[in-house]
Amino acid sequence: MTQTETCTAENRIKVILADQKKTNRWLAEYLNVSENTISRWCSNKGQPSLAQLGKIAIALNVDIRDLLRPTKQEL
């Protein structure tokens, strides 16, 4: 995964959470991680592992590829 793809994944998590009206706290509880971890992913200060991306996709009921697509703003 390239640096660009990594940032894109993090940004997509934030966008999809907002679209689904779900919170960082909700995702943190689902994944059994801290809210700070989710916040770091959503603000590009950290990155989820591939395994975590799979769990995020399941939690948000999206294809894992949707977490790796650029947002319209990035195009």
Secondary structure as UniProt FT lines:
FT   HELIX           3..19
FT   TURN            20..21
FT   HELIX           24..31
FT   HELIX           35..42
FT   TURN            43..44
FT   HELIX           50..60
FT   HELIX           64..67
FT   HELIX           72..74
//
